[in-house]
Amino acid sequence: MKIDVEQFRKPCACGRTHEIVVDDMIIEKGAIQRLPSIMKDYYSEYKRIAMLCDDHTYAAVGKLVEELLPGIITIQLNSEHLHADEHGVEAAQKELDRYEGIDFLIAAGSGTIHDITRYHAYEKKLPFLSIPTAASVDGYVSTVAAMTWHGFKKSFTAVSPRFVLADSEIFSKAPLRLTASGVGDLLGKFTALCDWKIAHAVTGEYICDTVVDMEYKVLKDLCDNLEGIQSGDLAAYENLMYGLLLSGIAMQMIGNSRPASGAEHHMSHLWEMSAINEPIDFYHGEKVGVGLCLATAVYKKAEQRLRAGGYQVKDHMELETEFIKAHITSPVLQEEILKENTPNLLEDIQGAKLKEKEADILAILAELPDAETITGWMKKVHGLTTMQELTLDEALKATTQRLSPYVRQRLTFMRLLKFYDFYDEITEG
């Protein structure tokens, strides 16, 4: 299938004309064979092309790219312990420095290779083309590079690929674990959208209903096709990749990751920083999927308590500076998180506003599937659903729920819950 990106550039009902910075996206069986004609038809002015890949993705598609584009420069990174961090960036930089005059990049891989490529594409002001080797993340067309930089999870300004060439024969052969990671990342939009809608209801934060509706359709299609992913159906895999790419397009339309990232991602980021845990080595979407299960459980408990009534709301909620210091022992991380939370997102919010918007909040929470349903969807593709499966101590659950909202300067319901007197009750694990 060919995604018509022009449809997203039209004036929107929200009052904005959204900017899309990708030329085209193709998802189909045998798509990789189009590579020579795409380079000729779209990017013929570029003469010195370099492909970034790792050991695994070279075997999956890199060798074929070399055959299709004779003379291409191949930068094959060591896949062992390769991450989207300062070390991965440096490893790619050393290889890129060996060649002069590179004017176009190709990312052949999944999330890590794409983040490293888009980082360098931005720094060197180069266009790049994406060849995903797994339906594992929604960041293929992201305009930011999500990296762990000196231990702190950061989003660097970067660039989207100009073209996405997704061959279902290639990405459907990725290990099911990688595909399950993509399912977890995409299902995470349930809580991300919930957070966005509640923030809009409480503060008037900008929201685009067109983008929200687009994301919900993607989620419905995903849930309807999970059995096909389990059985290896190409159409189901293409549907998943379509959803992941559309999530990236949604971020382009809004200009940030708001449509795709909320409380579930903040938990993932907290674990990735090893702020309260020993380092873990799992895929991004695996951690997001577990974060989704935890966040959903808290949100549905909150819904029950709100419906029961009889609760109290604080007038104001100060930044929990001492709590942050007590649980994040690294001075560097402490400083970064306190800086991230200056000013305090909640300082202009009064508890009375939450009482006033109770009906709106309840209506939004009611749309969120329950934790058992989401867990069931994840298990259909053998995805991870518990902290224990991430080798994390379940005793850290409450700390994760309470501390993770401070990882990003973004208003989520997980953060607003700190106003309510039942907060301890629903976050105690």
C-alpha positions in Angstrom: 0.0 0.0 0.0 1.1 3.6 -0.7 0.2 6.1 2.1 -1.2 9.3 0.6 0.7 11.9 2.7 -0.9 14.7 0.9 -4.2 14.1 2.7 -2.5 15.2 6.0 -1.2 18.5 4.5 -4.7 19.9 3.9 -6.2 22.5 6.2 -7.6 20.8 9.3 -10.8 21.2 11.2 -8.7 22.1 14.2 -7.8 25.4 12.4 -4.2 24.5 11.6 -2.5 23.4 8.4 -0.3 20.5 9.5 3.3 20.2 8.3 4.4 16.8 6.9 8.1 16.5 6.1 8.1 13.1 4.5 7.8 12.8 0.7 6.2 9.4 0.5 5.7 6.0 2.3 5.3 2.6 0.7 4.3 -0.6 2.5 4.1 -3.7 0.3 5.5 -7.1 -0.5 8.7 -6.7 -2.5 8.9 -2.9 -1.9 12.7 -3.0 -1.6 12.9 -3.7 -5.4 11.7 -0.2 -5.9 14.8 1.4 -4.3 16.8 2.1 -7.5 13.8 3.8 -9.2 13.0 5.8 -6.1 16.6 7.1 -5.8 16.5 7.9 -9.6 13.0 9.6 -9.6 13.2 11.4 -6.2 16.8 11.9 -5.3 18.9 11.7 -8.4 20.9 14.8 -7.3 22.6 12.8 -4.5 25.7 10.9 -5.6 27.4 9.8 -2.4 25.1 7.5 -0.5 25.8 5.8 2.8 23.8 3.1 4.5 23.8 2.7 8.3 22.9 -0.8 9.5 24.1 -3.3 12.1 25.2 -7.0 11.8 21.6 -8.3 12.0 20.0 -5.7 9.6 22.8 -6.1 7.1 21.9 -9.7 6.8 18.1 -8.9 6.7 18.3 -6.2 4.0 21.7 -4.5 3.8 23.3 -6.9 1.5 20.4 -6.6 -0.9 20.6 -2.8 -0.8 24.3 -3.1 -1.8 23.2 -5.2 -4.8 20.4 -2.7 -5.8 22.6 0.4 -5.3 26.1 -0.5 -6.5 28.8 1.8 -5.0 26.8 2.5 -1.9 28.9 3.1 1.3 28.0 0.5 4.0 28.5 1.5 7.6 27.8 -1.7 9.5 27.8 -1.2 13.3 28.4 -3.9 15.8 25.0 -5.0 17.1 26.3 -6.2 20.4 25.3 -3.6 23.1 24.3 -1.1 20.4 21.9 1.5 21.7 20.6 4.9 20.8 23.0 6.7 23.1 26.2 8.7 23.0 28.2 5.5 22.4 26.1 4.5 19.4 26.3 8.0 18.0 30.1 8.0 18.4 30.5 4.6 16.8 28.6 5.8 13.7 30.5 9.1 13.7 33.8 7.3 13.5 32.7 5.4 10.5 31.1 8.3 8.7 34.3 10.3 9.2 36.2 7.8 7.1 34.4 9.0 4.0 34.2 12.4 2.3 31.3 14.0 0.4 28.4 11.8 1.8 25.3 13.7 0.8 22.5 11.1 1.5 21.9 8.5 4.2 19.8 5.3 4.3 18.7 3.8 7.6 18.4 0.0 7.2 17.2 -1.3 10.6 14.8 -0.7 13.4 14.5 1.9 16.2 18.1 2.2 17.3 19.6 2.4 13.8 16.9 5.0 12.8 17.6 7.2 15.9 21.3 7.2 15.3 20.8 7.9 11.6 18.3 10.7 12.1 20.7 12.3 14.7 23.5 12.4 12.2 21.2 13.4 9.3 20.2 16.5 11.4 23.7 17.3 12.5 25.1 17.0 9.0 22.0 18.5 7.3 21.5 15.4 5.1 18.3 13.8 3.8 17.8 10.1 4.5 15.6 7.2 3.4 14.1 4.7 5.8 14.1 0.9 5.3 12.5 -0.6 8.4 13.5 -4.2 9.2 10.9 -4.8 11.9 7.5 -3.4 12.8 8.9 -2.6 16.2 8.5 1.1 16.9 6.4 4.1 15.9 9.4 6.4 15.6 10.4 5.7 12.0 9.1 9.1 10.7 9.8 10.9 14.0 11.4 14.3 13.9 13.2 13.7 17.2 15.8 11.2 18.2 14.9 9.6 21.5 18.2 8.7 23.2 19.7 7.9 26.6 22.4 10.5 26.9 24.8 10.1 29.7 22.2 8.2 31.6 19.3 10.6 31.1 16.5 10.0 28.6 16.4 12.9 26.2 14.7 13.8 22.9 17.1 15.5 20.5 15.9 17.6 17.6 16.5 15.5 14.5 14.9 14.9 11.1 12.3 12.6 9.6 13.3 10.4 6.7 12.2 11.8 3.3 11.0 8.4 2.2 9.9 5.2 3.9 10.3 1.9 2.0 8.8 -0.9 4.1 8.9 -4.3 2.5 6.5 -6.7 4.3 8.5 -9.7 3.2 11.4 -8.3 5.2 9.9 -6.9 8.3 7.4 -9.8 8.8 10.5 -12.1 9.2 11.8 -10.2 12.2 11.7 -12.1 15.5 8.1 -12.1 17.0 9.6 -10.4 20.0 10.4 -7.3 17.9 6.9 -7.3 16.4 5.4 -7.6 19.9 7.5 -4.6 20.8 5.8 -2.7 18.0 2.4 -3.8 19.2 3.2 -2.6 22.7 4.4 0.8 21.4 1.2 1.2 19.3 -1.2 0.1 22.0 0.5 2.6 24.3 -1.5 5.3 22.4 -4.5 4.3 24.5 -3.1 5.9 27.6 -1.2 8.6 25.6 -4.5 9.8 24.1 -6.3 9.6 27.4 -3.6 11.8 28.9 -3.8 14.3 26.1 -7.6 14.5 26.2 -7.6 15.0 30.0 -4.9 17.7 29.8 -7.1 19.4 27.2 -10.2 19.2 29.3 -8.4 20.6 32.4 -6.0 23.2 31.0 -7.3 23.9 27.4 -4.1 22.5 26.0 -4.3 22.4 22.2 -5.7 19.1 20.8 -6.5 18.0 17.2 -9.6 15.8 17.0 -8.6 14.7 13.5 -5.4 13.3 14.8 -7.1 11.7 17.8 -9.7 10.0 15.6 -6.9 8.9 13.2 -5.1 7.3 16.1 -8.2 5.5 17.5 -8.9 4.0 14.0 -5.3 2.7 13.9 -5.8 1.2 17.4 -9.1 -0.5 16.3 -7.5 -1.9 13.2 -4.6 -3.2 15.3 -6.8 -5.0 17.8 -8.8 -6.6 15.0 -5.7 -8.0 13.3 -3.7 -9.4 16.3 -4.5 -13.0 15.4 -3.1 -12.4 11.9 0.2 -11.1 13.4 0.4 -14.2 15.5 -0.1 -16.4 12.4 2.3 -14.5 10.3 -0.2 -13.0 7.9 1.5 -10.4 5.7 -1.7 -8.2 5.5 -1.8 -8.1 9.3 1.9 -7.1 9.4 1.4 -4.4 6.9 -1.5 -3.1 8.9 0.7 -2.9 12.0 3.4 -1.1 10.1 0.8 1.3 8.7 -0.4 2.1 12.2 3.2 2.7 13.4 3.9 5.0 10.5 0.7 6.9 11.0 1.5 7.4 14.7 4.8 9.0 13.5 2.8 11.2 11.0 0.5 12.2 13.9 3.6 13.5 15.8 4.7 15.4 12.7 1.2 17.0 12.4 1.3 18.2 16.0 5.0 19.0 16.1 5.8 16.9 19.1 5.2 13.5 20.6 2.0 14.3 22.4 -0.3 12.0 20.3 2.0 9.1 20.9 3.6 9.4 24.3 2.1 9.7 27.8 2.3 8.0 31.2 3.2 4.6 29.7 6.3 6.1 28.0 7.3 8.0 31.1 7.6 4.7 33.0 9.6 3.3 30.2 12.0 6.3 30.3 12.4 6.0 34.0 13.5 2.4 33.7 15.7 3.2 30.8 17.6 5.8 32.9 18.1 3.1 35.6 16.9 5.8 38.0 15.5 3.4 40.5 16.6 0.0 39.1 19.6 -1.9 37.8 20.1 -1.5 34.0 17.8 -3.6 31.9 18.2 -4.6 28.2 14.7 -4.8 26.6 13.2 -3.3 23.5 11.5 0.2 23.8 8.1 -1.2 23.0 8.4 -4.0 25.5 8.9 -1.4 28.3 6.1 0.8 26.9 3.8 -2.2 26.8 4.4 -2.9 30.5 4.1 0.8 31.3 0.7 0.7 29.5 -0.5 -2.2 31.6 0.5 -0.4 34.8 -0.9 3.0 33.9 -4.2 1.5 32.7 -4.6 -0.3 36.0 -4.1 2.9 37.9 -6.4 4.9 35.7 -9.2 2.4 35.9 -8.9 2.3 39.7 -9.0 6.1 39.7 -12.2 6.0 37.6 -13.8 3.7 40.1 -12.9 6.0 43.0 -14.2 9.1 41.1 -17.5 7.4 40.4 -17.8 6.4 44.1 -17.5 10.0 45.1 -16.7 11.1 48.7 -13.1 12.0 47.8 -11.2 15.2 48.5 -8.9 17.2 46.2 -5.9 19.3 47.3 -6.1 23.0 46.4 -2.5 23.0 45.1 0.2 20.4 44.4 3.8 21.4 44.9 6.7 19.7 43.2 7.7 16.7 45.3 11.3 17.8 45.5 12.2 15.7 48.6 10.5 12.6 47.1 12.5 13.0 43.9 15.8 13.4 45.9 15.0 10.4 48.1 14.4 8.0 45.3 16.8 9.2 42.6 20.2 8.8 44.3 22.3 9.8 41.3 23.2 13.5 41.7 23.3 13.9 37.9 19.9 12.4 37.3 18.5 14.4 40.3 19.7 17.6 38.8 18.4 16.8 35.3 14.9 15.8 36.6 14.6 18.8 38.8 15.6 21.0 35.9 13.1 19.2 33.7 10.4 20.1 36.2 11.1 23.8 36.4 8.6 25.4 36.3 6.3 23.0 38.1 3.6 21.8 35.6 0.9 21.9 38.3 1.6 25.3 39.8 -1.2 27.0 37.7 -3.7 24.2 38.3 -6.2 24.3 41.2 -7.9 21.3 42.7 -11.3 23.0 42.1 -10.7 22.7 38.4 -10.5 19.0 38.7 -13.8 18.9 40.5 -15.3 21.1 37.9 -14.1 18.8 35.1 -15.0 15.5 36.9 -17.6 14.5 34.3 -15.3 15.2 31.4 -12.5 13.2 33.1 -14.8 10.3 33.8 -16.0 10.2 30.2 -12.4 10.1 28.9 -11.4 7.3 31.4 -14.5 5.3 30.4 -13.2 5.1 26.9 -10.0 3.5 28.1 -10.0 -0.3 27.8 -9.5 -2.1 31.1 -6.2 -3.5 32.1 -7.3 -7.1 31.6 -8.3 -6.4 28.0 -5.0 -4.7 27.2 -3.1 -7.5 28.9 -5.0 -10.0 26.7 -4.1 -8.1 23.5 -0.5 -8.1 24.5 -0.4 -11.8 25.2 -1.9 -12.6 21.8 1.5 -11.7 20.3 3.5 -12.9 23.3 4.2 -9.4 24.5 5.4 -8.5 28.0 2.9 -7.3 30.5 4.6 -7.2 33.9 7.6 -5.6 35.6 8.8 -9.1 36.5 9.1 -10.0 32.8 11.4 -7.0 32.5 13.5 -8.4 35.3 12.3 -5.5 37.5 11.4 -5.9 41.2 7.6 -5.7 41.5 8.3 -3.8 44.8 9.2 -0.9 42.6 5.7 -0.6 41.1 4.4 2.2 43.3 7.7 4.1 43.1 7.5 3.8 39.3 3.9 5.1 39.2 4.6 8.0 41.5 8.0 9.1 40.2 7.6 8.5 36.4 5.5 11.7 35.8 8.5 13.8 36.6 10.6 12.3 33.8 9.0 14.6 31.2 7.6 18.2 31.3 4.3 16.9 30.1 0.9 16.9 31.8 -0.5 13.4 32.3 -3.4 12.1 34.3 -0.8 10.2 36.3 0.6 13.5 37.4 -2.8 15.1 38.1 -3.7 12.1 40.3 -1.4 13.6 42.9 -4.2 16.1 43.8 -6.6 13.4 45.0 -6.8 11.9 48.5 -7.0 8.4 47.1 -3.7 8.7 45.4 -1.8 6.5 47.8 -4.5 3.9 47.6 -4.4 3.4 43.9 -0.6 3.6 43.5 0.5 1.2 46.3 0.9 -1.6 43.8 
